[in-house]
């Protein structure tokens, strides 16, 4: 659903820009090469301005300004690649990539965040498969519903991974809202099938970016929401021991940034990257693979 919307938006934008270019070339004798270059650069500039605005808005008082400015180009490029060249062209509801038949690496379920699809994992999926993991990346639909409503989709995906690999336990990796989806699934179905659950940039305590959110899942992610408090109250120390948290100090979507922790859960803090870069950064991927190796050891 999201991919179809993004494709239509991309196509109509391209048609409109083509019409403008044709007019400028025909009437004003502009050079077509400059117009083609602008077609590629202008969306990037728009994303840069938007990223700069939200990034500086979320910067804590007294924080090192240089680090925050340094994040903006990298996060802009991640947004450009994923929202324009990856997510719109996702065609399948799920993406299952089978590892080699002799692999005994943990199977991995990838769960995207709010208003995204499995295209956010365009860098992660091939790297995990190259390491011998069977990978399943799902699309959460509908876009706007209670986070609890995604739990059956996760349960179905876990069952599919176990059936495909013959393994009893799986690793789950969630970005942003995806980390909360994992926790909601464990509340509904238990954690006996979990080897490790990794949450990247997830609003475990909520975010202040949209304090007056109206949509169901957005409202559940508001800072200190009743839903988040009830979710945490339902979790035992044994369940928290299965969780791993990664966050970035320069997260412009989920903030206060370093408050996104849970009691007894190991937390890794990354600096110098943005919210979406948690899905693309090489340091984060290296940390994820460390968690997978540790959980996969007998």
MOZIJO-V237895 format. One record per pair of residues at least 4 apart in sequence whose C-alpha atoms are under 8 Angstrom apart, sorted by sequence separation. I is the first residue (numbers start at 1). GAP is how many residues later the second one is. If there is no record, write none. Layout:
# MOZIJO-V237895
I;GAP + I;GAP
This chain:
# MOZIJO-V237895
1;4 + 2;4 + 3;4 + 4;4 + 5;4 + 6;4 + 7;4 + 8;4 + 9;4 + 10;4 + 11;4 + 12;4 + 13;4 + 14;4 + 15;4 + 16;4 + 17;4 + 18;4 + 19;4 + 20;4 + 21;4 + 22;4 + 23;4 + 24;4 + 25;4 + 26;4 + 30;4 + 31;4 + 32;4 + 33;4 + 34;4 + 35;4 + 36;4 + 37;4 + 38;4 + 39;4 + 40;4 + 41;4 + 42;4 + 43;4 + 44;4 + 45;4 + 46;4 + 47;4 + 48;4 + 49;4 + 50;4 + 51;4 + 52;4 + 53;4 + 54;4 + 55;4 + 59;4 + 64;4 + 65;4 + 66;4 + 67;4 + 68;4 + 69;4 + 70;4 + 71;4 + 72;4 + 73;4 + 74;4 + 75;4 + 76;4 + 77;4 + 78;4 + 79;4 + 80;4 + 81;4 + 82;4 + 83;4 + 84;4 + 85;4 + 86;4 + 99;4 + 112;4 + 113;4 + 116;4 + 118;4 + 121;4 + 122;4 + 123;4 + 124;4 + 125;4 + 126;4 + 127;4 + 128;4 + 129;4 + 145;4 + 146;4 + 147;4 + 150;4 + 151;4 + 152;4 + 153;4 + 154;4 + 155;4 + 156;4 + 157;4 + 158;4 + 159;4 + 160;4 + 161;4 + 162;4 + 163;4 + 174;4 + 175;4 + 176;4 + 177;4 + 178;4 + 179;4 + 180;4 + 181;4 + 182;4 + 183;4 + 184;4 + 185;4 + 186;4 + 203;4 + 207;4 + 214;4 + 215;4 + 216;4 + 217;4 + 218;4 + 221;4 + 224;4 + 225;4 + 226;4 + 227;4 + 228;4 + 229;4 + 230;4 + 231;4 + 235;4 + 236;4 + 237;4 + 238;4 + 239;4 + 247;4 + 251;4 + 255;4 + 256;4 + 261;4 + 273;4 + 274;4 + 276;4 + 277;4 + 280;4 + 281;4 + 282;4 + 283;4 + 284;4 + 285;4 + 286;4 + 287;4 + 288;4 + 289;4 + 290;4 + 291;4 + 292;4 + 293;4 + 23;5 + 24;5 + 25;5 + 30;5 + 79;5 + 80;5 + 81;5 + 82;5 + 83;5 + 112;5 + 128;5 + 129;5 + 162;5 + 173;5 + 174;5 + 185;5 + 186;5 + 213;5 + 214;5 + 220;5 + 224;5 + 235;5 + 255;5 + 273;5 + 279;5 + 280;5 + 24;6 + 25;6 + 112;6 + 128;6 + 129;6 + 162;6 + 173;6 + 174;6 + 213;6 + 219;6 + 220;6 + 251;6 + 261;6 + 278;6 + 279;6 + 25;7 + 111;7 + 128;7 + 162;7 + 174;7 + 212;7 + 220;7 + 221;7 + 250;7 + 110;8 + 112;8 + 162;8 + 174;8 + 210;8 + 220;8 + 249;8 + 273;8 + 59;9 + 112;9 + 141;9 + 161;9 + 213;9 + 248;9 + 249;9 + 125;10 + 140;10 + 172;10 + 212;10 + 247;10 + 248;10 + 21;11 + 110;11 + 211;11 + 247;11 + 258;11 + 56;12 + 125;12 + 158;12 + 210;12 + 211;12 + 55;13 + 56;13 + 140;13 + 209;13 + 247;13 + 21;14 + 206;14 + 207;14 + 208;14 + 270;14 + 182;15 + 206;15 + 207;15 + 208;15 + 121;16 + 205;16 + 206;16 + 207;16 + 245;16 + 52;17 + 55;17 + 206;17 + 203;18 + 205;18 + 206;18 + 118;19 + 138;19 + 179;19 + 180;19 + 205;19 + 206;19 + 52;20 + 118;20 + 179;20 + 205;20 + 245;20 + 247;20 + 249;20 + 51;21 + 117;21 + 118;21 + 136;21 + 178;21 + 179;21 + 244;21 + 245;21 + 246;21 + 247;21 + 248;21 + 249;21 + 250;21 + 254;21 + 17;22 + 117;22 + 172;22 + 179;22 + 180;22 + 206;22 + 240;22 + 243;22 + 244;22 + 245;22 + 246;22 + 247;22 + 248;22 + 249;22 + 250;22 + 251;22 + 252;22 + 253;22 + 95;23 + 117;23 + 169;23 + 170;23 + 171;23 + 174;23 + 176;23 + 179;23 + 180;23 + 205;23 + 240;23 + 241;23 + 243;23 + 244;23 + 245;23 + 246;23 + 247;23 + 248;23 + 249;23 + 250;23 + 251;23 + 252;23 + 48;24 + 51;24 + 94;24 + 169;24 + 170;24 + 171;24 + 172;24 + 173;24 + 174;24 + 175;24 + 176;24 + 178;24 + 180;24 + 204;24 + 205;24 + 240;24 + 241;24 + 246;24 + 248;24 + 249;24 + 250;24 + 251;24 + 48;25 + 51;25 + 108;25 + 110;25 + 136;25 + 168;25 + 169;25 + 170;25 + 171;25 + 172;25 + 173;25 + 174;25 + 175;25 + 176;25 + 177;25 + 240;25 + 248;25 + 250;25 + 107;26 + 108;26 + 109;26 + 110;26 + 111;26 + 112;26 + 169;26 + 170;26 + 171;26 + 172;26 + 173;26 + 174;26 + 175;26 + 176;26 + 177;26 + 237;26 + 248;26 + 90;27 + 105;27 + 106;27 + 107;27 + 108;27 + 109;27 + 110;27 + 111;27 + 112;27 + 134;27 + 171;27 + 173;27 + 175;27 + 176;27 + 237;27 + 248;27 + 48;28 + 90;28 + 104;28 + 105;28 + 106;28 + 107;28 + 108;28 + 109;28 + 110;28 + 111;28 + 112;28 + 115;28 + 154;28 + 174;28 + 47;29 + 87;29 + 90;29 + 103;29 + 104;29 + 105;29 + 107;29 + 109;29 + 111;29 + 114;29 + 87;30 + 89;30 + 99;30 + 103;30 + 151;30 + 155;30 + 248;30 + 87;31 + 88;31 + 98;31 + 99;31 + 134;31 + 150;31 + 151;31 + 154;31 + 247;31 + 44;32 + 47;32 + 87;32 + 97;32 + 100;32 + 44;33 + 47;33 + 86;33 + 87;33 + 99;33 + 147;33 + 148;33 + 151;33 + 152;33 + 86;34 + 99;34 + 147;34 + 151;34 + 155;34 + 98;35 + 99;35 + 150;35 + 44;36 + 86;36 + 98;36 + 99;36 + 148;36 + 43;37 + 82;37 + 97;37 + 98;37 + 147;37 + 148;37 + 151;37 + 82;38 + 96;38 + 97;38 + 96;39 + 97;39 + 82;40 + 95;40 + 96;40 + 95;41 + 96;41 + 94;42 + 95;42 + 94;43 + 95;43 + 202;43 + 94;44 + 177;44 + 187;44 + 199;44 + 201;44 + 209;44 + 93;45 + 94;45 + 197;45 + 198;45 + 199;45 + 200;45 + 201;45 + 202;45 + 209;45 + 93;46 + 196;46 + 197;46 + 198;46 + 199;46 + 200;46 + 201;46 + 207;46 + 208;46 + 209;46 + 184;47 + 187;47 + 195;47 + 196;47 + 197;47 + 198;47 + 199;47 + 200;47 + 201;47 + 207;47 + 208;47 + 244;47 + 109;48 + 183;48 + 187;48 + 191;48 + 194;48 + 196;48 + 198;48 + 206;48 + 207;48 + 208;48 + 109;49 + 206;49 + 207;49 + 201;50 + 203;51 + 109;52 + 202;52 + 203;52 + 108;53 + 201;53 + 107;54 + 205;54 + 206;54 + 107;55 + 205;55 + 204;56 + 205;56 + 203;57 + 204;57 + 107;58 + 202;58 + 204;58 + 201;59 + 107;60 + 106;61 + 109;61 + 111;61 + 113;61 + 107;62 + 108;62 + 109;62 + 110;62 + 111;62 + 112;62 + 113;62 + 114;62 + 106;63 + 107;63 + 108;63 + 109;63 + 110;63 + 111;63 + 112;63 + 113;63 + 114;63 + 106;64 + 107;64 + 108;64 + 109;64 + 110;64 + 111;64 + 112;64 + 113;64 + 114;64 + 106;65 + 108;65 + 112;65 + 113;65 + 112;66 + 113;66 + 111;67 + 111;68 + 147;69 + 111;70 + 145;70 + 146;70 + 147;70 + 144;71 + 145;71 + 146;71 + 144;72 + 145;72 + 144;73 + 147;73 + 10;74 + 144;74 + 146;74 + 201;74 + 201;77 + 6;78 + 176;78 + 200;78 + 200;79 + 6;81 + 7;81 + 6;82 + 7;82 + 5;83 + 3;84 + 4;84 + 3;85 + 2;86 + 3;86 + 3;87 + 3;88 + 198;90 + 196;95 + 196;96 + 196;99 + 195;100 + 195;101 + 175;103 + 175;104 + 2;113 + 2;114 + 3;114 + 2;115 + 171;121 + 1;140 + 2;141 + 58;151 + 124;155 + 123;156 + 124;156 + 123;157 + 121;158 + 120;159 + 121;159 + 124;161 + 71;179 + 68;182 + 106;186 + 106;190 + 59;191 + 105;191 + 58;193 + 59;193 + 58;194 + 55;195 + 57;195 + 58;195 + 55;196 + 56;196 + 60;196 + 55;197 + 58;197 + 79;197 + 54;198 + 58;198 + 75;198 + 78;198 + 54;199 + 74;199 + 75;199 + 78;199 + 74;200 + 75;200 + 71;201 + 75;201 + 70;202 + 71;202 + 72;202 + 75;202 + 78;202 + 71;203 + 74;203 + 68;204 + 67;205
